[in-house]
């Protein structure tokens, strides 16, 4: 159960974004997938609704052509983003009149979203979910003491 390169890179990008304050669920460049895709928003054209896992025509074409974006297929990117938004407490798909957290940049909100993303990343790569690990809690405690 070794970690893949895409997993390691994604976790690193998300960790940096979380700690640098460049993680924002409502921004296509700064959300979970936006950060995984190097702060680009091209991925939002793979679906008609932010937070949906349903590929639109563009997404289906890219999926059928076997396209990968930083190691992830279009459908995997949508799964990751959906998990992030749900973890942050959004009602999906994202609509102006749907429920959303009062402060989407709150670290607790973002942390819940990141845990949901890590669970999906682990599942996609067939590795044990590290969010249930005492090691993760230890890293968080160490990080809090460093700050």
VMD Tcl script that draws the C-alpha trace (Angstrom):
set ca {
  {0.00 0.00 0.00}
  {2.57 2.56 -1.06}
  {1.51 6.07 -1.91}
  {1.50 7.14 -5.54}
  {3.29 10.17 -6.94}
  {0.00 11.92 -7.71}
  {-1.18 11.33 -4.15}
  {1.99 12.76 -2.63}
  {1.94 15.81 -4.90}
  {-1.74 16.47 -4.25}
  {-1.39 16.21 -0.48}
  {1.60 18.55 -0.57}
  {-0.27 21.14 -2.65}
  {-3.33 20.99 -0.43}
  {-1.29 21.20 2.78}
  {0.55 24.27 1.47}
  {-2.67 25.93 0.34}
  {-4.29 25.28 3.72}
  {-1.40 26.81 5.63}
  {-0.73 29.67 3.19}
  {-4.35 30.82 3.19}
  {-4.78 30.03 -0.50}
  {-7.57 27.51 -0.12}
  {-11.09 28.74 -0.86}
  {-14.01 26.42 -1.68}
  {-15.84 28.93 -3.88}
  {-12.89 29.83 -6.12}
  {-12.14 27.43 -8.98}
  {-8.41 28.26 -8.80}
  {-8.12 27.96 -5.02}
  {-10.45 25.08 -4.18}
  {-9.16 21.54 -3.67}
  {-9.07 20.68 -7.38}
  {-7.89 24.15 -8.32}
  {-4.87 23.69 -6.08}
  {-4.23 20.16 -7.35}
  {-4.36 21.56 -10.91}
  {-1.73 24.22 -10.15}
  {-4.23 27.01 -9.43}
  {-5.89 26.79 -12.82}
  {-9.63 26.68 -13.40}
  {-9.87 24.71 -16.66}
  {-11.33 21.78 -14.74}
  {-14.58 23.67 -14.06}
  {-15.53 23.16 -17.72}
  {-15.75 19.39 -17.16}
  {-19.18 19.71 -15.51}
  {-22.09 22.12 -15.75}
  {-22.51 22.47 -11.97}
  {-19.82 23.13 -9.35}
  {-19.98 20.20 -6.96}
  {-21.59 17.78 -9.39}
  {-19.89 14.53 -10.39}
  {-21.79 14.44 -13.68}
  {-19.46 15.06 -16.60}
  {-20.78 17.35 -19.33}
  {-19.91 16.88 -23.01}
  {-16.42 18.39 -22.61}
  {-15.78 16.22 -19.57}
  {-17.02 13.09 -21.33}
  {-14.80 13.72 -24.36}
  {-11.75 14.25 -22.16}
  {-12.60 11.14 -20.13}
  {-13.02 8.99 -23.28}
  {-9.74 10.30 -24.70}
  {-8.03 9.16 -21.50}
  {-6.92 12.66 -20.51}
  {-5.22 13.04 -17.15}
  {-4.69 16.27 -15.28}
  {-1.86 15.96 -12.77}
  {-2.60 12.24 -12.78}
  {-6.38 12.45 -12.38}
  {-9.14 11.72 -14.88}
  {-11.96 14.25 -15.26}
  {-14.36 12.08 -13.25}
  {-11.79 11.72 -10.45}
  {-11.33 15.49 -10.29}
  {-15.09 15.95 -9.90}
  {-15.18 13.35 -7.11}
  {-12.38 15.18 -5.29}
  {-14.11 18.55 -5.57}
  {-17.46 17.15 -4.50}
  {-15.86 15.62 -1.40}
  {-14.18 18.93 -0.56}
  {-17.36 20.95 -0.85}
  {-19.43 18.42 1.10}
  {-16.74 18.24 3.76}
  {-16.82 22.04 4.05}
  {-20.58 21.89 4.58}
  {-21.98 23.02 1.24}
  {-25.30 21.91 -0.20}
  {-24.55 20.63 -3.68}
  {-24.47 21.49 -6.44}
  {-23.28 24.99 -5.58}
  {-26.11 27.43 -6.22}
  {-26.66 30.94 -4.85}
  {-29.69 29.85 -2.83}
  {-28.23 26.59 -1.44}
  {-26.79 26.28 2.05}
  {-23.14 27.19 2.49}
  {-20.89 27.85 5.47}
  {-20.92 31.41 6.81}
  {-17.14 31.67 6.59}
  {-15.69 29.36 3.91}
  {-12.12 30.38 4.79}
  {-12.49 29.28 8.41}
  {-9.71 26.79 9.17}
  {-12.11 24.34 10.82}
  {-14.38 24.35 7.76}
  {-11.40 23.89 5.44}
  {-9.91 21.15 7.61}
  {-13.14 19.15 7.43}
  {-13.08 19.57 3.65}
  {-9.45 18.47 3.45}
  {-10.14 15.35 5.50}
  {-12.93 14.45 3.07}
  {-10.57 15.01 0.13}
  {-7.82 12.89 1.68}
  {-10.32 10.06 2.15}
  {-11.22 10.23 -1.56}
  {-7.57 10.48 -2.65}
  {-6.76 7.39 -0.59}
  {-9.71 5.51 -2.08}
  {-8.75 6.48 -5.64}
  {-5.23 5.17 -5.10}
  {-6.27 2.06 -3.18}
  {-4.42 2.97 0.00}
  {-5.51 2.96 3.63}
  {-7.36 6.12 4.66}
  {-4.81 8.17 6.58}
  {-7.45 10.47 8.09}
  {-8.30 7.72 10.58}
  {-4.68 7.43 11.57}
  {-3.29 8.51 14.95}
  {-0.30 9.68 12.90}
  {-2.43 12.42 11.29}
  {-3.58 13.63 14.69}
  {0.04 13.69 15.86}
  {1.07 15.77 12.82}
  {-1.75 18.24 13.48}
  {-0.78 18.62 17.13}
  {2.88 19.14 16.20}
  {1.88 21.69 13.59}
  {-0.24 23.61 16.09}
  {2.68 23.77 18.53}
  {5.02 25.08 15.82}
  {2.63 27.92 15.02}
}
mol new
graphics top color blue
foreach p $ca { graphics top sphere $p radius 0.5 }
foreach p [lrange $ca 0 end-1] q [lrange $ca 1 end] { graphics top cylinder $p $q radius 0.2 }
display resetview
